[in-house]
Structure formats: structure tokens, C-alpha cells
Amino acid sequence: MTNADETKKELGLKESIKILFQASKGFWLVNMVNFGDGIAYFGILTLLTLFLGKERLGMSDHAAGLSVSAFTGLVTLFMFGGGFISDKLGVRRALTLCLILCLGGRVLLSGSPSFGGGAHFAAWLGLLVLSFGEGVIQPALYAGVKEYTDSRTATMGYGILYAIMNLGIVAENFISPFVRTDKEFILGVKGLGLGFDGVFWMCTGITLIMLAVHLGLFTKKVEETDRVAVDAPKTEEPQKSLLEKIRELPFLDPRFMFFIFILLPVRTLFAHQFLTMPDYVFRAYAPEVSAKFEWIAGLNPFIIVIFVPAIAAMTRKVNIITMMIIGTSISALTTFILVPGPDLTRLILYTLLFSLGEAVWSSRFLEYVADLAPQGKVGAYMGLAGIPWFLAKFTTGLYSGRMLEIFVPKGGALNTSTLWLIYALIACISPLGLLLARSWLLGHKKAMSGGAS
């Protein structure tokens, strides 16, 4: 590569970053919701198995695991229809709808302990309403980035979307232990000791603030005038038969379907971060560690905030299949670090390396799917691509509670080594499958390109 080529590449990156940070108000209002939802959604999800289980509402490990799995699975399931809702209503109105639903669901969930004998039903109803709201918000956020970025800034735009969501998680994970416990923290500051209820009501309050700011600032004028993306000119297209339209569906593209489904095994590790990790830490580690569990969990989004935009920028010319093999390999192989048994240093090292693997491929996957989508269909395509994630969250919850009861029972003998060995071996299927199918996958016209087209 010549010096001229290097200069051109460097200037292109700087220009991309400059244009993005000068983007329209709409782009940053979308990310305001993204930031707040990162706080509220993951603030609750991080502690949800504990809240529903023996620490608060009294469900068994299996029932709590099934409940959380059903909730997260429904979020992804509703993303399928949520994508069409987002395309139909537009980004602004879709975000308004989902924020109202999320607020109602979080009020029900946070207040469920006060329902006495109906606490479980109130919690399940709250999770159902919340799952629909979250199912709409995800494709609406992706569509918002599509609307307010162009081909020059798409890669960085999706990287920043993912990073800002994780910045919200970092903020919540730092604050959560202060709200939840009465332990002494930095500089002698003591926590409020409000328990799980306090954290959940804090997340509910943040949702209310988000809704108020969104209604006040994201006006119809902003939606109509601040878009960066330019619609492709309408041209006369030949009439297509029903059979021709069916043939164009992504479901019938074998490379695309293999690409999204081969990620199912490694995605189970992401589900275990909220289905297994909270109970594992609370049962296998000292109280001093579990009191700061959110700080350990917060290392993941902290790494994402730092590395996703940087890696997205540096690897925008690298084809997606290569990035997926590297990223999934890191995530799967680092799980073996937990096999020797509970150790705080190994737990932290695992969290850091697992997060680095996620940073390598996460936003590029979103970019790949969005790039496939025709103008005005990005929400629907994002919902379609969520099928494997739905399956990962739903199927993982079917056995995660039982595995906890067998290998990490509350108050019983622990066998954490076997637990993590099984989960690590399952996750290795993804990078191995991608590696074996690499040549075939590179035949896909989208996989042949490096970054945004």
C-alpha cells in the first residue's frame, strides 16, 4: 500500500467521524433513548433472576430462569412484529409507543411485591408489557441510525449506537450497588440499602424522564427535516410474480440463514450473563464480592463502550466473516477460564476477554443485516435477524435453572467447573462452524465487502 493510499484511508476515517459528530439532532435524540433504555432495561435484567427468585419473590431457580428466559425471548419475538411497527409508524412515533409501554411494564414489575399473593402474576404481567415495548424499541433504534446516517458514516453510526447503549449499562451498574446495598464503598460512602426494589424503581423513574424528554425534543419537525439519509429515487420496477417475491425473501438465502443461526451456540453465553452469572456469583463467592456484583458485570459494557467504535473504525475494510470468526472464538474460548473454579481474578479476566470478543463482532453483525435491507425495510430485517437470539434466550432458560440447581444449588455443594465446561464446549460450535464454512460464506455478495457499501 502506498503512502498516498494510507493518507486517503486516514482522511476518510477522520471525515467519517467528523461528519457523524455533526449529525442531525435526530441522530442524538435516538441515542438519548438508547442511553436511557440501556440503563433501565439492563438495570432490571441484571438482577431479574435474583428479584424473581429466592432473594425477593420466592420463585424456584427453575421458575425464575423460565420467567426471565420467556421475557427475553418475547422481547426478541416481538422484535419481528416490532420491526414492521417501526417501519409503519416511523422512528419518532414508534419510540413514543414503546416508551409508554416500557413505563407501564416497569411500574407493574417494580410494584409486584406489594401485590401479596398476586405478586408472581403482577410480575409476569409487567414483564409481558415490558417485553412488547422493548420489542418495538430495538428495531426502531436501528432504523433511527439508518435514517440519520449515510453510507460514509453507517459503520461508525452502528458502532456508536452499540457503545452508547453499553455506556448506559456502565452508568447503571456503577450506581446500582449504592442503591441496593448498605455496604461501605469508595471513600467511605455507604449505600442506601434500598434492595432490589430500589433499583427497579430507579429504572422506572429513568423511563419516565426519557419519555418526557423524548416528547419535548423529538418533534415532528425534527423527524421531517433532520434526516441525513437520502431516499433512493423511485423508479419504475417491473411487476414481480408471487413466486419471484418469495424467492427474494432472506429465509431462502442459505448463506444468510446459516450465518445467523451458526451464532446460536455462542449466543447462549450472552444469555448466561443474566440467567446464570448472578446466581453463580451470589452463591460461589464471598458476600463482599456479590455486594459489588454489578461492578463486575459492568466491566462488559465498559469494554464495549471503549472498543466497539475503535474496532469498527479500524476493521471497516475487513470482511464480516473474518470478524465473526475472531470475535466468537475469543468469546467461546475465554469461557474455559472459569472451569478451574471460583476465583475473583479469573472471573474478572473472563469478563474482560469475553467482552473483547463481543466488541469484535457485535456491531458489524448489525451493520451486515441493515446493509441487506432495502430502504424502508430495515426494521423488518432487524426483526428477522433476531430469530437466533430469540432461540438462544428461550432455549437457554429451559435448562439454566435446572443446571444451577444441580451444579450451583443455594446452600448446597458446588460443582461450578462442570457447569462452565459444558457451556464453553457448546459455545465453541459457533467459531468452528464459521471456520469450516468460511469459503462458502465468502461467496455471499455482502460478505465479500469489508465495511459499509
C-alpha positions in Angstrom: 0.0 0.0 0.0 1.4 3.4 -1.0 1.7 6.4 1.3 -1.0 8.1 -0.8 -3.3 5.2 -0.1 -2.6 5.4 3.7 -3.3 9.1 3.7 -6.6 8.6 1.8 -7.6 5.9 4.3 -6.8 8.1 7.3 -8.5 11.2 5.9 -11.6 9.0 5.1 -11.8 7.8 8.7 -11.4 11.3 10.1 -14.0 12.7 7.8 -16.4 9.9 8.7 -16.0 10.7 12.4 -16.3 14.4 11.9 -19.5 14.1 9.8 -21.1 11.7 12.4 -20.5 14.1 15.3 -22.0 16.9 13.3 -25.1 14.7 12.6 -28.6 16.0 12.9 -30.5 16.3 16.2 -32.5 13.3 15.3 -29.4 11.0 15.5 -28.6 12.1 19.0 -32.2 12.1 20.2 -32.4 8.4 19.1 -29.3 7.8 21.1 -30.7 9.6 24.1 -33.4 7.0 24.2 -30.8 4.3 23.5 -28.7 5.5 26.5 -31.7 5.7 28.9 -33.0 2.3 27.8 -29.6 0.8 28.3 -29.8 1.9 32.0 -33.4 0.9 32.6 -33.5 -2.4 30.6 -30.2 -3.9 31.8 -30.5 -2.4 35.3 -33.5 -4.7 35.8 -32.3 -7.6 33.7 -29.0 -7.9 35.6 -30.9 -8.6 38.9 -34.1 -10.1 37.5 -33.4 -13.8 38.3 -32.5 -12.7 41.9 -35.6 -10.5 42.2 -38.0 -13.2 41.0 -36.2 -16.0 42.8 -35.4 -16.7 46.4 -33.9 -13.3 47.1 -37.2 -11.5 46.7 -40.4 -13.0 45.2 -39.6 -16.6 46.2 -39.7 -18.4 42.8 -37.6 -21.6 42.4 -34.4 -21.4 40.4 -36.1 -23.2 37.5 -39.2 -21.0 37.6 -37.2 -17.8 37.8 -35.0 -19.0 34.9 -38.0 -19.9 32.8 -39.6 -16.5 33.6 -36.5 -14.5 32.6 -36.0 -16.7 29.6 -39.6 -16.2 28.5 -39.3 -12.4 29.0 -36.1 -12.1 27.0 -37.4 -14.5 24.4 -40.6 -12.5 24.0 -38.5 -9.3 23.6 -36.9 -10.8 20.5 -40.1 -12.4 19.3 -41.9 -9.1 19.4 -39.0 -7.6 17.5 -40.2 -9.4 14.5 -43.5 -7.6 14.5 -41.9 -4.6 16.2 -39.8 -4.1 13.0 -42.9 -3.7 10.9 -44.5 -1.4 13.5 -41.4 0.8 13.4 -41.5 0.9 9.6 -45.2 1.8 9.7 -45.2 4.4 12.4 -41.8 6.0 11.8 -39.0 6.2 14.3 -40.4 9.1 16.4 -43.9 7.6 17.0 -42.5 4.1 17.4 -40.2 5.3 20.2 -43.1 7.1 21.8 -45.2 4.0 21.8 -42.5 1.8 23.3 -41.5 4.2 26.0 -45.1 4.3 27.2 -45.3 0.5 27.2 -41.9 0.2 29.0 -43.0 2.6 31.6 -46.2 0.7 32.3 -44.4 -2.6 32.4 -41.7 -1.4 34.8 -44.3 0.1 37.2 -46.1 -3.3 37.4 -42.9 -5.2 37.9 -41.4 -2.9 40.4 -44.6 -2.8 42.4 -45.2 -6.5 42.2 -44.0 -7.3 45.8 -46.9 -5.2 47.1 -49.5 -7.5 45.5 -49.1 -10.2 48.1 -50.4 -13.5 46.8 -50.7 -12.0 43.3 -47.1 -10.9 43.3 -46.0 -13.5 40.7 -48.9 -12.7 38.4 -48.2 -8.9 38.6 -44.5 -9.5 37.9 -45.3 -11.8 34.9 -47.9 -9.2 33.5 -45.3 -6.4 33.9 -42.7 -8.5 32.1 -45.2 -9.2 29.3 -46.0 -5.5 28.7 -42.3 -4.6 29.0 -41.3 -7.2 26.5 -43.6 -5.8 23.9 -42.2 -2.3 24.5 -38.7 -3.5 24.2 -39.5 -5.5 21.1 -40.6 -2.3 19.4 -37.7 -0.1 20.7 -34.8 -2.2 19.4 -35.7 -2.1 15.6 -36.8 1.5 16.0 -33.4 2.5 17.3 -31.6 0.6 14.5 -34.0 2.2 11.9 -33.2 5.6 13.5 -29.5 5.2 12.9 -30.3 4.1 9.3 -32.4 7.3 8.9 -29.8 9.7 10.3 -26.6 8.3 8.8 -25.4 7.8 5.3 -23.0 5.4 3.6 -20.0 7.3 4.8 -21.0 7.1 8.5 -23.0 3.9 8.8 -20.2 1.8 10.3 -19.4 4.3 12.9 -23.1 5.1 13.5 -23.9 1.5 14.4 -20.8 1.2 16.5 -21.7 4.3 18.4 -25.3 3.1 18.9 -24.0 -0.1 20.4 -21.4 1.8 22.5 -23.9 4.3 23.9 -26.3 1.5 24.9 -23.4 0.0 26.8 -22.5 3.4 28.3 -25.9 3.4 29.9 -25.3 -0.1 31.3 -22.0 1.1 32.7 -23.7 4.0 34.4 -26.4 1.8 35.9 -24.0 -0.9 37.0 -21.9 1.6 38.9 -24.9 3.2 40.7 -26.9 0.0 41.3 -24.8 -1.3 44.3 -25.1 2.1 46.0 -28.9 1.9 45.7 -29.2 -1.8 46.5 -26.9 -2.4 49.5 -25.9 -0.5 52.6 -22.2 -1.6 52.3 -19.4 0.9 52.6 -18.0 1.8 49.2 -15.4 4.3 47.8 -14.1 7.0 50.2 -16.3 5.6 53.0 -19.6 6.3 51.2 -22.3 4.0 52.3 -25.1 2.6 50.1 -28.7 3.4 50.5 -29.8 -0.2 51.3 -33.0 0.0 49.2 -32.6 -3.5 47.9 -33.8 -4.8 44.6 -37.0 -2.8 44.8 -35.0 0.4 45.0 -33.0 -0.4 41.8 -36.1 -1.4 39.9 -38.0 1.9 40.9 -34.9 3.9 39.9 -35.1 2.3 36.4 -38.8 3.1 36.3 -38.1 6.7 37.1 -35.5 6.9 34.4 -38.0 5.6 31.8 -40.4 8.4 32.9 -37.7 11.0 32.4 -36.8 9.5 29.0 -40.5 9.7 27.8 -40.8 13.4 28.9 -37.5 14.4 27.1 -38.5 12.5 24.0 -41.9 14.1 23.8 -40.4 17.5 24.4 -37.5 17.4 22.0 -38.1 14.8 19.3 -40.7 16.8 17.4 -42.3 16.1 14.0 -40.2 18.9 12.6 -37.0 17.2 13.7 -38.2 13.9 12.2 -39.0 15.6 8.8 -36.1 17.9 8.4 -33.0 16.5 10.2 -32.6 13.2 8.3 -29.1 12.6 7.0 -30.1 9.6 4.8 -31.5 10.3 1.4 -34.2 8.2 0.0 -33.3 6.4 -3.2 -35.1 7.9 -6.2 -38.3 6.0 -7.1 -38.1 4.1 -10.3 -40.5 2.0 -12.2 -40.0 -1.6 -11.3 -41.3 -4.5 -13.3 -44.1 -6.4 -11.8 -43.0 -9.5 -10.0 -44.9 -12.7 -9.5 -45.7 -14.1 -6.1 -43.1 -16.8 -6.7 -40.4 -14.2 -7.5 -41.2 -12.2 -4.4 -41.0 -15.4 -2.3 -37.6 -16.2 -3.8 -36.3 -12.8 -2.7 -37.0 -13.5 1.0 -33.9 -13.8 3.2 -35.3 -17.1 4.6 -34.4 -18.7 1.2 -30.9 -17.4 1.2 -28.9 -20.4 2.6 -25.8 -18.4 3.4 -27.7 -15.7 5.3 -29.6 -18.3 7.2 -26.5 -20.3 8.1 -24.7 -17.1 9.1 -27.3 -16.0 11.6 -28.1 -19.5 13.0 -24.5 -20.6 13.5 -24.2 -17.9 16.1 -26.8 -19.6 18.3 -24.3 -21.6 20.4 -22.1 -18.7 21.2 -25.1 -16.5 21.9 -26.1 -18.9 24.7 -23.1 -17.4 26.6 -24.7 -14.0 26.4 -27.9 -15.4 27.8 -26.0 -16.9 30.7 -24.7 -13.5 31.7 -28.2 -12.8 33.1 -29.6 -16.3 33.5 -26.6 -17.9 35.3 -24.0 -15.4 36.3 -25.9 -13.6 39.0 -26.8 -16.7 41.0 -23.3 -18.1 40.3 -21.6 -15.1 41.9 -24.0 -14.8 44.8 -23.6 -18.5 45.7 -20.0 -19.3 44.8 -18.3 -16.1 46.0 -18.0 -14.2 49.3 -20.6 -11.6 50.3 -18.0 -8.8 49.7 -17.9 -9.9 46.0 -21.7 -10.3 45.5 -22.3 -6.9 47.1 -20.4 -5.4 44.1 -21.7 -7.9 41.5 -23.0 -5.1 39.3 -19.5 -3.6 39.1 -18.1 -6.9 37.8 -21.0 -7.2 35.3 -20.4 -3.6 34.4 -16.9 -4.4 33.0 -18.6 -5.9 30.0 -20.4 -2.7 28.8 -17.3 -0.6 29.8 -15.1 -2.6 27.4 -17.8 -2.3 24.7 -18.0 1.4 25.1 -14.3 1.7 24.6 -13.6 -0.9 21.9 -16.7 -1.2 19.7 -16.3 2.2 18.0 -12.5 1.8 17.8 -12.6 -1.8 16.4 -15.5 -0.8 14.0 -13.4 2.0 12.6 -10.1 0.0 12.4 -11.8 -3.0 10.8 -14.3 -1.4 8.5 -12.5 -2.9 5.4 -12.3 -6.4 6.9 -14.9 -8.8 5.7 -17.6 -9.7 8.2 -17.0 -13.5 8.2 -13.4 -13.0 9.4 -14.5 -10.6 12.2 -17.2 -13.1 13.3 -14.6 -16.0 13.5 -12.2 -13.9 15.5 -14.8 -12.5 17.8 -16.8 -15.7 18.5 -13.5 -17.6 19.1 -12.5 -15.1 21.8 -15.9 -15.3 23.5 -16.1 -19.1 23.4 -12.5 -19.9 24.4 -12.3 -17.5 27.3 -15.2 -19.3 29.0 -12.7 -22.1 29.8 -11.1 -19.6 32.3 -14.0 -20.3 34.7 -13.5 -24.1 34.6 -10.9 -24.4 37.4 -13.4 -23.0 39.9 -14.5 -19.7 41.6 -11.7 -17.2 41.8 -12.2 -13.4 41.6 -9.1 -12.8 39.4 -10.2 -15.4 36.9 -13.8 -14.0 36.9 -12.6 -10.5 36.1 -10.2 -11.8 33.4 -13.0 -13.9 31.9 -15.3 -10.8 31.8 -12.7 -8.6 30.2 -11.8 -11.1 27.4 -15.4 -12.2 26.8 -16.3 -8.6 26.3 -13.4 -8.0 23.9 -14.7 -10.9 21.8 -18.2 -9.3 21.8 -16.7 -5.9 20.8 -15.0 -7.6 17.8 -18.2 -8.7 16.0 -21.3 -7.3 17.7 -21.9 -4.0 15.8 -20.6 -5.5 12.5 -23.4 -8.0 12.7 -26.0 -5.2 13.0 -24.4 -3.4 10.1 -24.5 -6.5 7.9 -28.2 -7.0 8.4 -29.0 -3.4 7.9 -27.0 -3.3 4.7 -29.0 -6.1 3.3 -32.3 -4.3 4.0 -34.0 -2.3 1.3 -34.9 1.3 2.1 -37.8 1.4 4.5 -37.5 -2.2 5.5 -34.6 -2.1 7.9 -36.8 -2.6 10.9 -38.3 -5.8 9.5 -34.9 -7.1 8.6 -33.6 -6.4 12.0 -36.5 -8.3 13.5 -35.9 -11.2 11.1 -32.2 -11.4 12.1 -33.3 -11.7 15.8 -34.7 -15.2 15.4 -31.5 -17.0 16.5 -31.2 -14.6 19.5 -34.7 -15.4 20.4 -34.0 -19.1 20.3 -30.8 -18.7 22.3 -32.5 -16.8 25.1 -35.6 -19.0 25.1 -33.8 -22.4 25.0 -31.1 -21.4 27.4 -33.7 -20.6 30.0 -35.2 -24.0 29.6 -32.2 -25.6 31.3 -30.2 -22.8 33.0 -32.3 -23.1 36.2 -32.0 -26.8 36.4 -28.3 -26.6 35.8 -28.0 -24.2 38.7 -30.0 -26.5 41.0 -27.7 -29.4 40.0 -24.3 -27.7 39.9 -24.7 -24.5 42.0 -27.5 -25.1 44.4 -28.2 -22.4 47.0 -26.8 -23.7 50.3 -25.5 -27.0 48.8 -22.3 -28.5 47.4 -21.0 -26.6 44.4 -19.6 -28.1 41.1 -19.1 -24.9 39.1 -16.2 -26.5 37.0 -18.5 -28.9 35.2 -21.1 -26.2 34.6 -18.7 -23.9 32.8 -17.0 -26.7 30.9 -20.3 -27.7 29.4 -21.2 -24.1 28.5 -17.8 -23.5 26.9 -17.9 -26.6 24.7 -21.4 -25.6 23.5 -20.2 -22.1 22.6 -17.2 -23.4 20.6 -19.6 -24.8 17.9 -20.1 -21.3 16.5 -16.5 -20.3 15.6 -15.8 -23.9 14.5 -18.8 -23.8 12.2 -17.9 -20.4 10.8 -14.3 -21.5 10.2 -15.4 -24.7 8.3 -17.9 -22.8 6.2 -15.7 -19.7 5.6 -15.1 -20.3 1.9 -18.7 -20.9 1.2 -19.9 -17.9 3.2 -17.4 -15.7 1.4 -19.4 -16.4 -1.8 -22.2 -14.2 -0.4 -22.1 -10.9 -2.2 -22.4 -8.9 1.0 -19.7 -10.9 2.8 -17.3 -10.2 0.1 -17.2 -6.5 1.0 -15.4 -5.2 4.0 -17.4 -2.4 5.6 -20.5 -0.4 4.6 -21.3 -0.4 1.0 
